Amino acid sequence: MAKHDDPVTASAESAPDLSANSLFVSSLAKGIKILECFDGGKTWLSLNEIDERANIGKSAAQRAVFTLHALGYIRKDEASKRYQISPKMLSLTRNFSSGHNVLEAGMAELLRFHEETGETVNIGERDGKELVCIARIPGRHVVTINVGVGWRFPIYATGPGLVLLAYEPEEVARRILESCDRVAYTKQTVTDLDELMDWLRQIRKDGFVIADQLLSDGEYSVAAPILGADGKILAACNASLPVSRWSLHDLNTKMVPGVCRTTRNISRVVSG
């Protein structure tokens, strides 16, 4: 999975309008929108820039920034009057990873697989119609596939995303695909709904997928499912591989067995 601004933006799931619901806390939502402003590679933002990005009104943005700063979740450079996410935010991500059964069970196996291959390996989950990378060990080689934990990708255009869909009930997978824009990011991207559904059936039959340059040119992805004791899909593990170093023959004979063995081992540990 390579980093792509356009695919991530294009596939972002529109949040439903819940403002009329009596349980919806608008001030909390505005604070979260402030935190979401700090992305796209620009880490220090002025209040005006935050206001432009959050689009919640300058007064609301100012109050939310003040509150988040007072609570320690963003910090301020007094000289430039700019703001940045603070290290306190890491406590929230730590709480996610420490209580996540797939990560607790899977990191040792992921590391073992990485040490065998030297390639970039990832674990991803589905969030709506997006794939989210929740664990990553980068490759040892000079050329690696650039992925970061927390990055989001259109689910239909990635190997692990297709695996996650393949192990959902067909009606669920079809509904998710119908909700996607299904943009073609490369000549290899599959966008036709019926073709995608046929592919998902084949993936479930095979137990893995080799995604050939679906999201970016020059990148293979070999992915397989991580399943719970009830057989339901929990996550997907994949290896991201450059076309320059791997042939399809080598993927089938060397990488597919390793990915499938890794996911079986993780599934077994998760299932207890």
C-alpha positions as CSV (number, residue, x, y, z in Angstrom):
1,M,0.0,0.0,0.0
2,A,1.5,3.3,-1.0
3,K,0.6,6.7,0.3
4,H,-1.9,8.5,-1.9
5,D,-3.5,11.8,-1.1
6,D,-6.1,11.5,-3.8
7,P,-7.3,8.0,-3.1
8,V,-7.5,8.6,0.6
9,T,-9.5,11.8,0.0
10,A,-11.7,10.3,-2.7
11,S,-12.6,7.3,-0.6
12,A,-13.3,9.2,2.6
13,E,-16.7,8.1,3.9
14,S,-19.1,11.0,4.3
15,A,-20.2,11.3,7.9
16,P,-24.0,11.2,8.3
17,D,-25.7,14.4,9.5
18,L,-26.4,13.7,13.1
19,S,-26.8,17.3,14.3
20,A,-30.6,16.9,14.8
21,N,-30.0,13.9,17.2
22,S,-30.4,14.9,20.8
23,L,-27.5,12.6,21.8
24,F,-25.1,14.4,19.4
25,V,-22.6,16.7,21.2
26,S,-21.7,19.4,18.6
27,S,-19.0,20.9,20.7
28,L,-17.2,17.5,21.0
29,A,-17.5,17.0,17.2
30,K,-16.0,20.4,16.6
31,G,-13.0,19.6,18.9
32,I,-12.4,16.4,16.9
33,K,-12.5,18.3,13.7
34,I,-9.8,20.5,15.1
35,L,-7.6,17.5,15.7
36,E,-8.3,16.2,12.2
37,C,-6.9,19.4,10.8
38,F,-3.3,18.3,11.6
39,D,-2.6,16.1,8.6
40,G,-1.4,16.3,5.1
41,G,2.2,16.8,6.1
42,K,1.8,20.2,7.7
43,T,2.3,19.8,11.4
44,W,2.3,23.4,12.7
45,L,-0.9,25.5,12.0
46,S,-1.9,29.0,12.8
47,L,-5.4,29.7,14.2
48,N,-6.5,31.0,10.8
49,E,-5.3,27.9,9.0
50,I,-7.1,25.7,11.6
51,D,-10.2,27.8,11.0
52,E,-10.0,27.3,7.3
53,R,-9.5,23.6,7.5
54,A,-12.1,22.8,10.2
55,N,-14.7,25.1,8.7
56,I,-16.6,25.4,12.0
57,G,-16.5,29.2,12.4
58,K,-13.6,31.2,13.8
59,S,-15.2,31.6,17.3
60,A,-15.9,27.9,17.6
61,A,-12.4,27.1,16.3
62,Q,-10.8,29.5,18.8
63,R,-12.7,28.0,21.8
64,A,-11.9,24.4,20.7
65,V,-8.2,25.2,20.2
66,F,-8.0,26.9,23.6
67,T,-9.7,23.9,25.3
68,L,-7.5,21.3,23.5
69,H,-4.4,23.4,24.4
70,A,-5.5,23.6,28.0
71,L,-6.0,19.9,28.2
72,G,-2.6,19.2,26.7
73,Y,-3.6,17.6,23.4
74,I,-2.2,20.4,21.3
75,R,0.8,22.6,22.0
76,K,1.6,26.2,21.0
77,D,4.7,27.9,19.8
78,E,4.6,31.2,21.5
79,A,6.9,32.9,19.0
80,S,5.0,31.9,15.8
81,K,1.6,31.5,17.5
82,R,1.2,28.2,15.7
83,Y,-0.2,24.9,17.1
84,Q,0.8,21.3,16.8
85,I,-0.5,17.9,18.0
86,S,1.2,17.1,21.4
87,P,2.7,13.8,22.5
88,K,-0.3,13.4,24.8
89,M,-2.2,12.2,21.8
90,L,0.0,9.1,21.8
91,S,-1.8,7.9,24.9
92,L,-5.0,7.5,22.9
93,T,-3.3,5.4,20.3
94,R,-1.6,3.4,23.0
95,N,-5.0,2.6,24.5
96,F,-6.1,1.4,21.1
97,S,-3.1,-0.9,20.4
98,S,-2.8,-2.3,24.0
99,G,-6.4,-3.4,24.0
100,H,-6.5,-4.8,20.5
101,N,-6.6,-8.6,20.4
102,V,-5.3,-8.9,16.8
103,L,-2.3,-6.6,17.5
104,E,-1.5,-8.3,20.8
105,A,-1.7,-11.7,19.1
106,G,-0.2,-10.7,15.8
107,M,2.9,-8.6,16.3
108,A,5.2,-11.5,17.1
109,E,4.1,-13.3,14.0
110,L,4.3,-10.2,11.9
111,L,7.8,-9.5,13.1
112,R,8.8,-13.2,12.4
113,F,7.5,-12.9,8.8
114,H,9.3,-9.6,8.3
115,E,12.5,-11.1,9.5
116,E,12.1,-13.9,7.0
117,T,11.5,-11.7,4.0
118,G,12.9,-8.3,4.8
119,E,9.8,-6.8,3.1
120,T,7.2,-4.3,4.4
121,V,4.4,-6.1,6.2
122,N,1.1,-4.7,7.5
123,I,-2.1,-5.5,9.3
124,G,-5.2,-3.6,8.2
125,E,-8.8,-3.3,9.3
126,R,-11.9,-2.2,7.6
127,D,-13.5,1.1,8.7
128,G,-16.6,1.7,6.6
129,K,-15.5,1.7,3.0
130,E,-11.8,2.3,3.8
131,L,-8.9,0.1,4.8
132,V,-6.9,1.4,7.8
133,C,-3.4,0.3,8.5
134,I,-3.2,-0.6,12.2
135,A,0.3,-2.1,12.2
136,R,3.3,-1.9,10.0
137,I,6.9,-3.1,9.9
138,P,8.9,-1.4,7.1
139,G,11.1,-3.3,4.8
140,R,14.9,-3.4,5.1
141,H,15.6,-2.7,1.5
142,V,16.4,0.8,0.1
143,V,13.2,0.8,-1.9
144,T,10.2,0.2,0.3
145,I,6.5,0.7,0.0
146,N,5.6,3.9,2.0
147,V,2.8,3.2,4.5
148,G,2.1,4.6,7.9
149,V,0.0,3.4,10.8
150,G,-3.4,5.2,10.6
151,W,-3.3,5.8,6.9
152,R,-6.5,5.1,5.1
153,F,-7.1,3.7,1.6
154,P,-10.0,2.9,-0.7
155,I,-10.9,-0.6,0.2
156,Y,-11.7,-1.9,-3.3
157,A,-8.2,-0.9,-4.6
158,T,-6.0,-2.7,-2.1
159,G,-5.1,-6.3,-1.5
160,P,-6.0,-6.4,2.2
161,G,-9.1,-4.4,1.5
162,L,-10.3,-7.0,-1.0
163,V,-9.7,-9.7,1.5
164,L,-11.7,-7.9,4.1
165,L,-14.6,-7.6,1.7
166,A,-14.3,-11.2,0.5
167,Y,-15.0,-12.6,4.0
168,E,-18.0,-10.4,4.6
169,P,-21.4,-11.7,3.6
170,E,-22.0,-11.0,-0.1
171,E,-24.8,-8.5,0.5
172,V,-22.6,-6.5,2.9
173,A,-19.6,-6.5,0.5
174,R,-21.9,-5.5,-2.4
175,R,-23.4,-2.6,-0.4
176,I,-19.9,-1.4,0.6
177,L,-18.7,-1.5,-3.0
178,E,-21.8,0.3,-4.3
179,S,-21.1,3.1,-1.8
180,C,-17.5,3.5,-3.1
181,D,-16.7,6.0,-5.9
182,R,-14.6,3.2,-7.5
183,V,-12.1,5.5,-9.2
184,A,-9.4,3.9,-11.4
185,Y,-6.1,4.8,-9.9
186,T,-4.0,2.7,-12.3
187,K,-4.8,0.8,-15.5
188,Q,-5.0,-2.3,-13.2
189,T,-7.7,-1.0,-10.8
190,V,-10.9,-3.0,-11.0
191,T,-13.9,-0.7,-10.8
192,D,-16.8,-2.8,-12.3
193,L,-19.1,-4.0,-9.5
194,D,-19.9,-7.4,-10.9
195,E,-16.2,-8.0,-11.7
196,L,-15.3,-7.1,-8.2
197,M,-17.9,-9.4,-6.7
198,D,-16.6,-12.3,-8.9
199,W,-13.1,-11.5,-7.7
200,L,-14.2,-11.5,-4.0
201,R,-15.7,-15.0,-4.5
202,Q,-12.4,-16.2,-5.9
203,I,-10.4,-14.7,-3.1
204,R,-12.6,-16.4,-0.5
205,K,-12.1,-19.7,-2.4
206,D,-8.3,-19.3,-2.7
207,G,-7.8,-17.8,0.8
208,F,-5.5,-15.0,-0.4
209,V,-5.1,-12.4,-3.1
210,I,-2.2,-11.1,-5.2
211,A,-3.1,-7.5,-6.0
212,D,-1.2,-6.3,-9.0
213,Q,-0.6,-2.6,-9.0
214,L,-4.2,-1.7,-8.1
215,L,-3.5,1.6,-6.3
216,S,-0.1,2.6,-7.6
217,D,2.1,1.5,-10.4
218,G,5.1,-0.7,-9.4
219,E,3.5,-2.3,-6.3
220,Y,2.3,-5.8,-5.6
221,S,0.3,-6.7,-2.5
222,V,-0.1,-10.2,-1.2
223,A,-2.9,-10.4,1.4
224,A,-4.7,-13.1,3.5
225,P,-7.4,-13.0,6.2
226,I,-7.1,-13.0,10.0
227,L,-10.1,-14.9,11.3
228,G,-11.7,-15.2,14.7
229,A,-12.8,-18.5,16.4
230,D,-16.2,-18.1,14.7
231,G,-14.6,-17.8,11.3
232,K,-15.5,-14.1,11.0
233,I,-13.0,-11.7,9.5
234,L,-11.1,-9.6,12.0
235,A,-8.3,-8.1,9.9
236,A,-6.0,-8.8,7.0
237,C,-2.3,-9.1,6.8
238,N,-0.3,-8.2,3.7
239,A,3.1,-7.8,2.3
240,S,3.8,-4.8,0.1
241,L,6.3,-5.6,-2.6
242,P,7.9,-3.6,-5.4
243,V,7.5,-5.0,-8.9
244,S,11.2,-4.3,-9.5
245,R,12.2,-7.1,-7.1
246,W,9.4,-9.6,-7.4
247,S,7.9,-11.6,-10.2
248,L,4.4,-13.1,-10.1
249,H,5.9,-16.5,-10.1
250,D,8.0,-15.8,-7.0
251,L,5.0,-14.2,-5.3
252,N,3.0,-17.4,-5.8
253,T,5.8,-19.8,-4.8
254,K,7.5,-17.8,-2.0
255,M,5.4,-15.0,-0.7
256,V,1.9,-16.4,-0.7
257,P,2.8,-19.4,1.5
258,G,4.4,-17.0,4.0
259,V,1.5,-14.6,4.2
260,C,-1.0,-17.5,4.6
261,R,1.1,-19.2,7.3
262,T,1.4,-15.9,9.1
263,T,-2.4,-15.2,9.1
264,R,-3.2,-18.8,10.1
265,N,-0.8,-18.4,13.1
266,I,-2.3,-15.1,14.1
267,S,-5.8,-16.5,13.7
268,R,-5.0,-19.4,15.9
269,V,-3.6,-17.2,18.7
270,V,-6.5,-14.8,18.5
271,S,-9.0,-17.7,18.7
272,G,-7.2,-19.0,21.8
